[in-house]
Amino acid sequence: MSYSQKRGGMGQKEMFKMLRAYSVYNPKVGYCQGMSSIAGILLMLMPAEQAFWCLVSIMDKYLPGYYSDGLLAIQLDGRVMESLVADIRPEISTFLESRGVQATFYSVEWFMCVYTRTLPWATVLRVWDMFLCEGVKVLIKVGVTLLLLAFSDPAIRDACDSFDKAIKYLKYRLPKELLEEDFFVTEVIIGSLYDYQS
């Protein structure tokens, strides 16, 4: 059981206080469900007051507009991700379009939670290192990498012959070895150096 999952436990109480304080600090944004994943990881790594100020910095400097009405910044970054996939691997883009899988069906959770609900813990920490160093573009790079790894095999694309199968595979059934820390982070870095530059 993680730090914040025990009902009424210390982690939940600290998270509640932190998110409530943030909603008072920034009433324009207030509270959005995805913030709890970010608050949770911060509280696991540092004392509550430091975690609060890190949350403020992340919301203000790294994710502005991500939690606004309509989630416009997330939608825009999702379109950028789709465009990169179309440029790099058009067959994957065509496959996703043919199944009716749009970025909003998976990128909202990915981006709002900064992959805390998607990747294994060790990989999350490495992605967060890159995110805190490079900013929001890392979220797009990680998303592109996930899509390329998930659907590069034609047999997988054939097996995912419907919207439901494609989404379930992408969100819940990716092979663990694809998400393993060293392999996955290397793929993100290699993709950043080669695929996204051309």
C-alpha positions as CSV (number, residue, x, y, z in Angstrom):
1,M,0.0,0.0,0.0
2,S,1.5,3.4,-1.0
3,Y,2.1,6.3,1.3
4,S,-1.3,8.0,0.5
5,Q,-3.6,5.0,0.1
6,K,-4.3,4.1,3.7
7,R,-7.7,5.6,4.4
8,G,-7.3,8.4,7.0
9,G,-3.6,7.7,7.3
10,M,-0.9,10.3,7.7
11,G,-0.2,10.4,4.0
12,Q,-3.8,11.1,3.1
13,K,-4.1,13.8,5.7
14,E,-1.0,15.5,4.5
15,M,-2.1,15.3,0.9
16,F,-5.6,16.7,1.8
17,K,-4.0,19.6,3.6
18,M,-1.6,20.3,0.8
19,L,-4.2,20.2,-1.9
20,R,-6.6,22.3,0.1
21,A,-3.8,24.8,0.7
22,Y,-3.1,24.9,-3.0
23,S,-6.7,25.5,-3.9
24,V,-6.7,28.5,-1.5
25,Y,-3.3,29.7,-2.8
26,N,-4.4,29.5,-6.4
27,P,-8.3,29.7,-6.5
28,K,-8.3,30.3,-10.2
29,V,-7.0,26.7,-10.7
30,G,-8.4,25.3,-7.5
31,Y,-8.2,21.5,-7.2
32,C,-8.3,18.9,-10.0
33,Q,-8.1,15.2,-9.4
34,G,-4.8,14.6,-11.3
35,M,-3.1,16.9,-8.8
36,S,-3.3,14.2,-6.1
37,S,-0.8,12.0,-8.0
38,I,1.7,14.9,-8.2
39,A,1.1,15.8,-4.6
40,G,1.5,12.1,-3.6
41,I,4.9,11.7,-5.2
42,L,6.2,15.0,-3.8
43,L,5.1,14.0,-0.3
44,M,6.9,10.7,-0.6
45,L,10.1,12.5,-1.4
46,M,10.1,15.5,0.9
47,P,8.5,17.2,3.9
48,A,5.0,18.6,3.4
49,E,6.0,22.3,3.3
50,Q,8.7,21.7,0.6
51,A,6.2,19.5,-1.3
52,F,3.7,22.3,-1.3
53,W,6.1,24.8,-2.7
54,C,7.3,22.3,-5.3
55,L,3.7,21.7,-6.3
56,V,3.2,25.5,-6.7
57,S,6.3,25.6,-8.9
58,I,5.3,22.7,-11.0
59,M,1.8,24.1,-11.5
60,D,3.0,27.6,-12.3
61,K,6.2,26.9,-14.3
62,Y,5.8,23.4,-15.8
63,L,2.1,22.8,-16.2
64,P,0.4,26.1,-16.7
65,G,-3.0,25.6,-18.3
66,Y,-3.0,21.9,-17.8
67,Y,-5.7,22.1,-15.1
68,S,-7.7,24.9,-16.6
69,D,-11.3,24.6,-17.8
70,G,-11.3,22.6,-21.0
71,L,-7.8,21.3,-20.4
72,L,-6.7,23.3,-23.4
73,A,-2.9,22.9,-22.8
74,I,-3.2,19.2,-22.5
75,Q,-5.3,19.0,-25.7
76,L,-2.7,21.1,-27.5
77,D,0.2,18.9,-26.3
78,G,-1.8,15.8,-27.2
79,R,-2.1,17.1,-30.8
80,V,1.7,17.8,-30.8
81,M,2.3,14.2,-29.7
82,E,-0.1,12.8,-32.4
83,S,1.7,14.9,-35.0
84,L,5.1,13.7,-34.0
85,V,3.9,10.1,-34.1
86,A,2.5,10.7,-37.6
87,D,5.9,12.1,-38.7
88,I,8.0,9.4,-37.2
89,R,5.8,6.3,-37.7
90,P,2.9,7.1,-40.0
91,E,1.7,3.5,-39.9
92,I,1.1,3.8,-36.1
93,S,-0.7,7.1,-36.6
94,T,-2.9,5.5,-39.3
95,F,-3.6,2.6,-37.0
96,L,-4.7,4.8,-34.1
97,E,-6.9,6.9,-36.4
98,S,-8.5,3.7,-37.9
99,R,-9.4,2.6,-34.4
100,G,-10.7,6.0,-33.4
101,V,-8.1,6.4,-30.7
102,Q,-7.4,10.1,-30.2
103,A,-4.8,11.5,-27.8
104,T,-7.4,12.8,-25.4
105,F,-8.4,9.2,-24.6
106,Y,-5.0,8.5,-23.0
107,S,-2.9,11.7,-22.8
108,V,-5.1,13.5,-20.2
109,E,-4.2,10.9,-17.5
110,W,-0.6,10.7,-18.7
111,F,0.0,14.4,-18.7
112,M,-2.1,15.4,-15.7
113,C,-0.5,12.8,-13.5
114,V,2.9,13.2,-15.1
115,Y,2.9,9.4,-15.7
116,T,2.6,8.5,-12.0
117,R,-0.4,6.2,-12.8
118,T,1.2,4.7,-16.0
119,L,4.7,3.7,-15.5
120,P,6.5,1.6,-12.8
121,W,7.9,3.5,-9.9
122,A,11.5,3.4,-10.9
123,T,10.7,4.6,-14.4
124,V,8.4,7.3,-12.9
125,L,11.3,8.7,-10.9
126,R,13.6,8.8,-14.0
127,V,10.9,10.5,-16.1
128,W,10.4,13.0,-13.3
129,D,14.1,13.7,-13.3
130,M,13.9,14.6,-17.0
131,F,10.6,16.5,-16.5
132,L,12.0,18.7,-13.8
133,C,15.2,19.4,-15.9
134,E,13.6,19.9,-19.3
135,G,10.0,20.8,-18.7
136,V,6.8,19.8,-20.3
137,K,8.4,18.6,-23.6
138,V,9.4,15.5,-21.7
139,L,5.8,14.6,-21.2
140,I,5.4,14.7,-25.0
141,K,8.6,12.7,-25.6
142,V,7.5,10.0,-23.1
143,G,4.1,9.8,-24.7
144,V,5.5,9.4,-28.2
145,T,7.9,6.7,-26.9
146,L,5.0,4.9,-25.2
147,L,3.0,4.9,-28.5
148,L,5.9,3.8,-30.6
149,L,6.8,1.0,-28.3
150,A,3.2,-0.1,-27.8
151,F,2.3,-0.3,-31.5
152,S,5.5,-0.8,-33.5
153,D,4.8,-4.5,-33.9
154,P,2.3,-5.2,-36.8
155,A,1.0,-8.3,-34.9
156,I,0.0,-6.1,-32.0
157,R,-1.8,-3.6,-34.3
158,D,-3.6,-6.5,-35.9
159,A,-4.6,-7.9,-32.5
160,C,-5.9,-4.5,-31.4
161,D,-8.7,-4.6,-34.0
162,S,-11.1,-2.3,-32.1
163,F,-11.0,0.9,-30.1
164,D,-11.5,-1.0,-26.9
165,K,-8.7,-3.4,-27.5
166,A,-6.3,-0.7,-28.5
167,I,-7.0,1.5,-25.5
168,K,-6.9,-1.5,-23.1
169,Y,-3.6,-2.6,-24.5
170,L,-2.1,0.9,-24.3
171,K,-3.4,1.7,-20.8
172,Y,-3.2,-1.7,-19.0
173,R,-1.5,-4.4,-21.0
174,L,1.9,-3.1,-22.1
175,P,4.6,-5.7,-21.5
176,K,6.5,-4.8,-18.4
177,E,9.9,-5.2,-20.1
178,L,8.9,-2.2,-22.4
179,L,8.4,0.0,-19.3
180,E,11.5,-1.1,-17.4
181,E,13.5,1.9,-16.3
182,D,16.8,1.6,-18.2
183,F,15.2,0.3,-21.4
184,F,12.4,2.9,-21.4
185,V,14.5,5.9,-20.5
186,T,17.1,5.0,-23.1
187,E,14.3,4.8,-25.7
188,V,13.1,8.3,-24.7
189,I,16.6,9.7,-25.0
190,I,17.3,8.0,-28.3
191,G,14.0,9.2,-29.7
192,S,14.8,12.7,-28.5
193,L,18.2,12.6,-30.2
194,Y,17.1,11.1,-33.5
195,D,13.5,10.8,-34.4
196,Y,12.2,14.2,-33.1
197,Q,15.1,16.1,-34.8
198,S,14.3,15.1,-38.3
